[in-house]
Amino acid sequence: MEDEAPAPELSPLAEMGERDDESTLRPRRLAEFVGQPRVREQLRLVLEGAKGRGAPPDHVLLSGPPGLGKTSLSMIIAAELGSALRITSGPALERAGDLAAMLSNLVEGDVLFIDEIHRIARPAEEMLYLAMEDFRVDVVVGKGPGATSIPLEIAPFTLVGATTRSGALTGPLRDRFGFTAHMEFYVPEELEQVLRRSATILGVDLREDGAHEIAGRSRGTPRIANRLLRRVRDYAEVRADGAVTRDIARAALKVYDVDELGLDRLDRAVLSALVRSFGGGPVGVSTLAVAVGEESTTVEEVCEPYLVRAGMLARTPRGRVATAAAWAHLGLSAPPQAPGHSAPSLFDE
């Protein structure tokens, strides 16, 4: 297997070597979890109801963009129930036997967390249907005409699935979850709370204006906010007195190519190529990726979601198009046909 290329600074995906830092900063209880008030309230009812009945809660599906706390919530669910947590991922369950081995080792009340559950192999997924509904699996022994199916009872458990692409889940699998929660992007005020908590744990002297500056550039994602906090901390300790103020945060994030809107080098390269090389588009994502020297999946999964949400890029049937806001951010005048321009646009509905 080839080594993974390092992710862009503002990728919401976890970088290699970042898991240990994340585990230190993860909240341990639901009361410590910042943001997602609707999900927290719904989940609290589900867990308290289950504990009152003395039975495992319904299976839980957590969906939403990466970096918003789905893994943290799975750990919190296990902690609130006082149960053990077993962790795996969809890509790791290639065969039904892989899943059967894991399910057979569960103890009553355990929480099984499957990350990227939309990528689970079909044979394992079909076995999971029966396990979720009836707490048993059918293990096939032998091959050909002599193969026999042996039912295997498993202990009642709670499955927590996490997915960044809920639309990729099959209907039968989605329907077997009793509770589905969608994670939303954080507002800057919530990210400031995340940053203050992380700074306390990491021993960082984070001032209020410094937290405000970092939160505003974190793309609504706690993982990115914590990553930027660590980078600003390094700058503050090496080139200043260690205190993270607004001026220090701005100077540090300038070094790391994170601008005031939360765009990094790759984001600006995509916008620049779209505007300067292709006249604002439309252009296909693969062509755009070649122009900036990146994989098309990186552009599509890391850059595009935020650029679209920030109103700087539009997806059209003919390809990607730079909006008037993108032209303005690059210091250029938008053509009349750019989406968002005051003049009528060819791409407006």
Rosetta blueprint (number, residue, H / E / L):
1 M L
2 E L
3 D L
4 E L
5 A L
6 P L
7 A L
8 P L
9 E L
10 L L
11 S L
12 P L
13 L L
14 A L
15 E L
16 M L
17 G L
18 E L
19 R H
20 D H
21 D H
22 E H
23 S H
24 T H
25 L H
26 R L
27 P L
28 R L
29 R L
30 L H
31 A H
32 E H
33 F L
34 V L
35 G L
36 Q L
37 P H
38 R H
39 V H
40 R H
41 E H
42 Q H
43 L H
44 R H
45 L H
46 V H
47 L H
48 E H
49 G H
50 A H
51 K H
52 G H
53 R H
54 G L
55 A L
56 P L
57 P L
58 D L
59 H L
60 V E
61 L E
62 L E
63 S E
64 G L
65 P L
66 P L
67 G L
68 L L
69 G L
70 K H
71 T H
72 S H
73 L H
74 S H
75 M H
76 I H
77 I H
78 A H
79 A H
80 E H
81 L H
82 G L
83 S L
84 A L
85 L E
86 R E
87 I E
88 T E
89 S E
90 G H
91 P H
92 A H
93 L L
94 E L
95 R L
96 A H
97 G H
98 D H
99 L H
100 A H
101 A H
102 M H
103 L H
104 S H
105 N L
106 L L
107 V L
108 E L
109 G L
110 D L
111 V E
112 L E
113 F E
114 I E
115 D E
116 E L
117 I H
118 H H
119 R H
120 I L
121 A L
122 R H
123 P H
124 A H
125 E H
126 E H
127 M H
128 L H
129 Y H
130 L H
131 A H
132 M H
133 E H
134 D H
135 F L
136 R E
137 V E
138 D E
139 V E
140 V E
141 V E
142 G L
143 K L
144 G H
145 P H
146 G H
147 A L
148 T E
149 S E
150 I E
151 P E
152 L E
153 E E
154 I L
155 A L
156 P L
157 F L
158 T E
159 L E
160 V E
161 G E
162 A E
163 T E
164 T L
165 R L
166 S H
167 G H
168 A H
169 L L
170 T L
171 G H
172 P H
173 L H
174 R H
175 D H
176 R L
177 F L
178 G L
179 F E
180 T E
181 A E
182 H E
183 M L
184 E L
185 F L
186 Y L
187 V L
188 P H
189 E H
190 E H
191 L H
192 E H
193 Q H
194 V H
195 L H
196 R H
197 R H
198 S H
199 A H
200 T H
201 I H
202 L H
203 G L
204 V L
205 D E
206 L E
207 R L
208 E H
209 D H
210 G H
211 A H
212 H H
213 E H
214 I H
215 A H
216 G L
217 R L
218 S L
219 R L
220 G L
221 T L
222 P H
223 R H
224 I H
225 A H
226 N H
227 R H
228 L H
229 L H
230 R H
231 R H
232 V H
233 R H
234 D H
235 Y H
236 A H
237 E H
238 V H
239 R H
240 A L
241 D L
242 G L
243 A E
244 V E
245 T L
246 R H
247 D H
248 I H
249 A H
250 R H
251 A H
252 A H
253 L H
254 K H
255 V H
256 Y L
257 D L
258 V L
259 D L
260 E L
261 L L
262 G L
263 L L
264 D L
265 R H
266 L H
267 D H
268 R H
269 A H
270 V H
271 L H
272 S H
273 A H
274 L H
275 V H
276 R H
277 S H
278 F L
279 G L
280 G L
281 G L
282 P L
283 V E
284 G L
285 V H
286 S H
287 T H
288 L H
289 A H
290 V H
291 A H
292 V H
293 G L
294 E L
295 E L
296 S H
297 T H
298 T H
299 V H
300 E H
301 E H
302 V H
303 C H
304 E H
305 P H
306 Y H
307 L H
308 V H
309 R H
310 A L
311 G L
312 M L
313 L E
314 A E
315 R E
316 T E
317 P L
318 R L
319 G E
320 R E
321 V E
322 A E
323 T L
324 A H
325 A H
326 A H
327 W H
328 A H
329 H H
330 L L
331 G L
332 L L
333 S L
334 A L
335 P L
336 P L
337 Q L
338 A L
339 P L
340 G L
341 H L
342 S L
343 A L
344 P L
345 S L
346 L L
347 F L
348 D L
349 E L
